[in-house]
Amino acid sequence: MIAIDTNLVVRLLTNDDPKQAQYVVELIEKNAIFIAKSVFLETEWVLRYTYQLNTETILNSFNKLLGLSQVTAEDAQTITQTLQWYEAGFDFADALHLASSTRAEKFATLDKQFIKVAKKLHIDLLTLD
């Protein structure tokens, strides 16, 4: 199994450098691939800020990537929950933080947007209010 870095995922999803994108395609075709949660986090940020991609495009790209039989995500259940909450309106990082916190009894935040989306989804948080 080969773990891949954010830059490889970005090349694959954007094809902004066809030679490098082809390298990633061949790497995936010939190997079992592991993608860490932190790579998903960084990739979402790069796609959103650098490439100005919207949530729907990023979600579709991640779902296609995760649908490849050769690809294994670190803590796949957490990534799946993260993507569901991201689609429902959470910021990707906030969704990942929350989905990764299942060992805790509660999640505390002061982030007003986080609280607003959590209330909409009936997720109980600890807040100042």
N, C-alpha and C positions, 0 to 999 in steps of 0.2 A: 504494500500500500504506500502511496506517495501523498504527502500532505502538500497542498498548494497554497501559495501566498495570494494576497489580495490582488496584486498586479496581474497575475495570471487570470483570475476570475474576471477582472475588469476587461482585459484584452479579449477574452472569450465572449463576454456579453456585449461589448461595444464594437468589436472588430475595427477598432481605430488604427490598429497596426496589423494589416492582413498577414504578414509573415509571422509575427508573434502569436496572433490568434490561431493560425494553422498549427503552430507548435503545440499550443494548448489542446486543440482538438485531437491531435495525434497522441499527446500524452494521455488524455482521457480514454481514447480508444484502446490503448495498449496496456492500461494500468488501472488498478483499483485506486480511487482518489478519496482522500480525506480532507474535509473542509472544517476548520475550527470555527467556533461561534464568533470569535473575535474577527475572523476574516469576513463573515457575513456583516458584522457591524460596520467594519471599515469600508467594505464594498458598497453598502447602502449609502453611506455618507459620500463617498466619491461619486457614485452615480447621481445622487441628488444635487450635490453642490458643484461638482466639476462639469458633469454632463447635462445638468438641468433636467434629469428625467423625473417624471411624476411617479407617484405611488403605484399606480396601476401597472406601469411599464416595469418598474422594479420588481413588483410582486410576480408578474408573469415571467420575468427573467429568472428569478429565484426558484419559482415552481418548476420551470423547465429544467433548470440545472439539477434540482433535487430529484426530478423524475428520471434522471439518467441512472441506469442500473449500476454503473461503475462508481457512482458518487455516494459517499457516506458522510453525513454531517455529524459533527460532535453534538451529542445530546439532541438527537433528531426530534424528540418529543417537544423539547423546549423551543427549537427552531420552528416547528410547526405551529405551536401556540403563539410564538412571536409574530409569525406571518399573519395569523388570524386576527390578532389584536392590531397589528399594523394596518391591515385592510379595514378594520373597524374604526380607525381614526387615531390610534396611538402613534406617537413618534416611534421610529424603529428602535432607537436606543432604550426608550422608556419601556416599550413592550418587551424587549430582551431582558432588561433588569427585572421586571416584574415576573416574567416567565421563568427566570433563573432563580427566583427566590422562594421556591416551593417548600424549602425546609423551615422557613420562618413562619411564625404565627400571623404576622401582619406585615404590610409594607407601608413605610412612612415617607411622605413627601411634602414639600411646600410648593411644588410646581402646580400652578393654577390650571394650566392646560391639561396636565396629567390627571388632576383631580376631576376636571370636567368630563373627560373621556371615560375615566373609571366609573363615575356616577352613572353615565349613560349606559355603560355595560354592566351595571350592578356589581361592581368590584369594590369591596369594602377596604378602605385605606385608613391609616392613621394620619390625621391632618391637624393643623393648628386651629382650623375653624370649628 
